[in-house]
C-alpha cells in the first residue's frame, strides 16, 4: 500500500468525505492505518500534494441541515425571485437551459485546473509584490460575472473556540466557515487587496 504524503492526503480526503456524509459505516481508524505524512517512508516517487482539488465544498449532514434551516424562503422555480434572494436556481427552474442564474453549476462543471491554470479563465502565479502566489485572470470578466467558487471543507466554530491555524478560511454564514487548507481549488490563492477589482458574494445553494 502506498503511504506517501501524496497518497495519505488523497486517502484522508475520501475518509473525510465518508465521515461527513455518513453514507457508510466506518470501521477503521485512519490514523492507525495510515499514520501521518511524516511517517510515510516506503515510497518517495511522489511530491507532497499541496491540496486536494474539490469540485464543490464538503458539508457534513449537520451543517447541511443548519444551512437549510437558515434558508428562510422556500425553494422556488421562479428565476427572478431566486436572483433577488441570491439563490442558485434548481435544475427545474422556469428558464430551464436558458437560465443565467446557475453560476455554481457552471463553475463546478469546469473541472480541475491543470498546471495551475483553468483554461481561458484563471492562472495561479507568483505576485510581483513578493506576497506569495496569487490568482490572475486570463480573460476580461464582465461586471457581475462569476469568477470562481470558493471551495473547502466546512466546519462549525463553537462558542469559545478560536479559528484553526489556516490562511485559507472563508466565513460562510453565522458560525459556519470553509477551510481550503487541505481541500479546495484555485480560488484559495485569491489575495487581499486595498484596491480590489472583485468582490465576494454569497449564493445560497438550494440543492443542499
Secondary structure, DSSP 8 states (H G I E B T S, - for coil): ---SHHHHHHHHHHHHHHHHH--S---S-HHHHH--GGG--S--SS---S-EE-SS-B--HHHHHHHHHH--S-----HHHHHHHTEE--TT-TTGGG-S--HHHHHHHT---BTTEETTTEEEEE-TTSSSEEEEESS---TT--------EEEE--TT----S-S-EEEEETTEEEE-SSEE-GGGG----TT-S------EETT-
